[in-house]
Amino acid sequence: MSSKTVHLAVYDTLADWEVGAATAHINRPIWQKAPGTFQVRTVGRTADPIITMGGMCIVPDVVLADLAPAASAMLVLPGADTWETGELAPFAHKAREFLNAGVPVAAICGATFGLAKEGLLDSHAHTSAVAEYLAYSGYSGGDRYLDQAAVLDGDLITAGPTAPFEFAREVLRRLDVYESHVLDAWYRLFGQSDPAGFAALSEYEAQRATASV
């Protein structure tokens, strides 16, 4: 199977912790149904380096204007301090382009505000930090808000800032990275610190190793 590229939007003050679980396990072949199928590439508004909230410097792989939905498996939008100011509106415009093309978009924290302001949450079940936060955007989708850690509705994933593992779980689910029982074990281990998740993943690894002999 040919590789599928997931594009991670990068911009100054990107909230590092919100997307790390998703991108690390998209890019990590262990436990995947088809190891090595996925890769993560970064996309910036320009080719200039950005500095994350954690102080890390990232040089974008792709410029936003050059990114076409047909070349991507998903667009992932992290939170940042500048979503509320409208500075990152071009990424919300690109998200509209992706959704119109039937390519998934995953947004967490401040990025949900940007999508709300763009009108992209009006017709999808969604979540964020709290309902009141999105209400400040002036959007019309308040009746579709769900008080959940993360929500997957068709091609749209949303989550609040304190739910990086729930966000990652829905990203991995929508991309179909893992078999369902493996995804369940993955979340039990990483999202709930449940040792049973580790045992289930270890058993899965052993079964695959035996089957490949």
PLY file of the C-alpha trace (Angstrom):
ply
format ascii 1.0
element vertex 213
property float x
property float y
property float z
element edge 212
property int vertex1
property int vertex2
end_header
0.00 0.00 0.00
1.34 3.44 -0.91
1.98 5.93 1.85
-0.69 8.39 2.94
0.35 11.81 4.10
-1.27 13.50 7.07
-0.61 17.23 7.12
-0.03 18.98 10.44
-0.56 22.73 10.39
2.23 24.63 12.13
2.29 28.24 13.28
3.80 30.33 16.08
2.56 29.42 19.59
1.34 26.00 18.40
0.30 24.04 21.51
2.77 21.15 21.38
1.00 18.78 23.76
-2.30 18.79 21.91
-1.19 16.89 18.81
1.88 14.92 19.86
0.03 11.70 20.67
-1.72 11.75 17.31
1.26 12.57 15.12
3.66 10.23 16.93
1.43 7.22 16.47
0.41 8.08 12.92
4.11 8.12 12.08
4.99 5.02 14.15
4.41 1.73 12.34
4.14 -0.54 15.39
0.59 -1.95 15.90
-0.62 -0.46 12.60
-2.81 -2.53 10.25
-0.48 -1.69 7.38
2.88 -0.63 8.89
4.56 2.27 7.14
1.41 3.39 5.35
1.22 6.81 6.96
3.60 9.73 7.27
3.25 13.18 8.82
4.30 16.36 7.05
4.05 19.92 8.34
2.35 22.77 6.51
2.94 26.45 7.26
1.42 29.65 5.98
4.89 30.42 4.60
8.12 28.47 4.40
9.53 30.42 7.36
10.31 28.53 10.59
7.76 28.75 13.39
8.24 28.55 17.15
5.85 26.39 19.13
4.50 27.26 22.57
7.13 24.88 23.95
9.92 26.80 22.20
10.63 24.25 19.47
11.54 25.47 16.01
9.78 23.79 13.08
10.49 24.41 9.41
7.34 23.64 7.37
7.58 20.91 4.73
4.81 22.45 2.63
3.38 25.93 2.11
-0.36 26.22 2.74
-1.17 27.68 -0.68
0.41 24.64 -2.33
-1.50 22.06 -0.31
-4.30 20.32 -2.21
-6.80 18.03 -0.46
-6.17 15.34 -3.07
-2.58 15.06 -1.82
-3.56 14.54 1.80
-5.23 11.97 4.04
-6.10 14.52 6.73
-5.42 18.08 7.88
-4.65 18.40 11.61
-5.06 21.83 13.22
-3.54 22.39 16.69
-4.46 25.16 19.06
-2.45 28.38 19.26
-2.71 31.82 20.87
-3.59 33.46 17.55
-6.74 31.59 16.47
-9.01 34.13 18.18
-7.37 37.10 16.46
-8.14 35.81 12.98
-4.47 35.56 12.08
-4.85 31.88 11.27
-8.01 32.26 9.17
-6.21 30.96 6.03
-5.96 27.56 7.75
-9.71 27.61 8.42
-10.27 28.45 4.74
-8.11 25.45 3.82
-10.13 23.30 6.22
-13.27 24.27 4.31
-11.56 23.24 1.08
-10.65 19.87 2.61
-14.14 19.18 3.95
-15.73 20.17 0.65
-13.44 17.64 -1.03
-14.35 14.90 1.45
-10.93 14.89 3.15
-10.99 14.78 6.98
-10.04 17.69 9.22
-9.09 17.37 12.90
-9.10 20.48 15.11
-8.30 20.86 18.78
-8.57 23.74 21.26
-8.23 27.16 19.58
-8.51 25.62 16.13
-12.13 24.75 16.92
-12.74 28.48 17.42
-11.29 29.16 13.97
-13.51 26.53 12.39
-16.55 27.88 14.24
-15.85 31.38 12.95
-15.53 29.92 9.44
-18.98 28.34 9.84
-17.66 24.80 9.62
-19.16 23.64 12.92
-22.71 24.78 12.17
-23.66 21.48 10.55
-21.46 19.05 12.51
-21.62 17.64 16.01
-18.55 19.07 17.75
-16.83 19.99 20.98
-14.16 22.36 22.27
-12.89 23.66 25.62
-16.40 24.77 26.71
-19.51 25.80 24.80
-19.15 29.43 25.94
-15.74 29.67 24.29
-17.12 28.85 20.87
-20.10 31.14 21.42
-17.72 34.12 21.30
-17.04 33.27 17.65
-20.61 34.26 16.78
-21.25 30.93 15.09
-24.67 29.34 14.64
-23.82 25.78 15.66
-24.29 25.96 19.42
-27.09 23.39 19.30
-24.63 20.85 17.86
-22.16 21.24 20.73
-21.46 18.08 22.77
-19.90 18.14 26.21
-17.36 15.42 25.38
-13.57 15.20 25.31
-13.49 14.59 21.55
-16.11 14.21 18.84
-15.90 12.50 15.46
-18.68 13.45 13.06
-18.10 12.25 9.52
-14.99 13.98 8.22
-14.63 16.37 11.17
-12.88 15.74 14.49
-12.91 18.27 17.32
-11.52 18.21 20.86
-10.73 20.40 23.83
-7.22 21.35 24.99
-7.11 18.82 27.84
-7.96 15.82 25.65
-4.87 15.03 23.54
-5.34 11.26 23.81
-9.05 11.33 23.05
-8.23 13.57 20.10
-5.55 11.13 18.95
-7.93 8.19 19.35
-10.48 9.78 17.01
-7.77 10.76 14.51
-6.43 7.20 14.48
-9.97 5.85 14.20
-10.88 8.07 11.24
-7.66 7.21 9.42
-8.24 3.52 10.18
-4.66 3.16 11.40
-5.39 0.33 13.86
-7.81 -2.54 14.07
-10.62 -1.62 16.44
-9.46 -3.86 19.32
-5.91 -2.51 18.96
-7.17 1.08 19.09
-9.12 0.21 22.23
-5.98 -1.25 23.84
-3.92 1.75 22.68
-6.30 4.17 24.38
-6.49 2.11 27.56
-2.70 2.22 27.81
-1.94 5.80 26.77
-5.17 7.55 27.65
-6.08 5.74 30.87
-2.76 4.28 32.10
-4.39 0.86 32.18
-1.81 -1.99 32.27
-4.35 -4.22 30.52
-3.86 -2.07 27.43
-0.14 -2.85 27.42
-0.84 -6.55 27.82
-3.28 -6.51 24.91
-0.82 -4.67 22.65
1.99 -7.05 23.60
-0.21 -10.03 22.79
-1.10 -8.48 19.45
2.59 -7.96 18.64
3.35 -11.59 19.53
0.52 -12.88 17.36
1.69 -10.84 14.38
5.28 -12.01 14.86
4.14 -15.64 14.94
1.95 -15.18 11.85
4.84 -13.71 9.88
7.17 -16.67 10.51
0 1
1 2
2 3
3 4
4 5
5 6
6 7
7 8
8 9
9 10
10 11
11 12
12 13
13 14
14 15
15 16
16 17
17 18
18 19
19 20
20 21
21 22
22 23
23 24
24 25
25 26
26 27
27 28
28 29
29 30
30 31
31 32
32 33
33 34
34 35
35 36
36 37
37 38
38 39
39 40
40 41
41 42
42 43
43 44
44 45
45 46
46 47
47 48
48 49
49 50
50 51
51 52
52 53
53 54
54 55
55 56
56 57
57 58
58 59
59 60
60 61
61 62
62 63
63 64
64 65
65 66
66 67
67 68
68 69
69 70
70 71
71 72
72 73
73 74
74 75
75 76
76 77
77 78
78 79
79 80
80 81
81 82
82 83
83 84
84 85
85 86
86 87
87 88
88 89
89 90
90 91
91 92
92 93
93 94
94 95
95 96
96 97
97 98
98 99
99 100
100 101
101 102
102 103
103 104
104 105
105 106
106 107
107 108
108 109
109 110
110 111
111 112
112 113
113 114
114 115
115 116
116 117
117 118
118 119
119 120
120 121
121 122
122 123
123 124
124 125
125 126
126 127
127 128
128 129
129 130
130 131
131 132
132 133
133 134
134 135
135 136
136 137
137 138
138 139
139 140
140 141
141 142
142 143
143 144
144 145
145 146
146 147
147 148
148 149
149 150
150 151
151 152
152 153
153 154
154 155
155 156
156 157
157 158
158 159
159 160
160 161
161 162
162 163
163 164
164 165
165 166
166 167
167 168
168 169
169 170
170 171
171 172
172 173
173 174
174 175
175 176
176 177
177 178
178 179
179 180
180 181
181 182
182 183
183 184
184 185
185 186
186 187
187 188
188 189
189 190
190 191
191 192
192 193
193 194
194 195
195 196
196 197
197 198
198 199
199 200
200 201
201 202
202 203
203 204
204 205
205 206
206 207
207 208
208 209
209 210
210 211
211 212
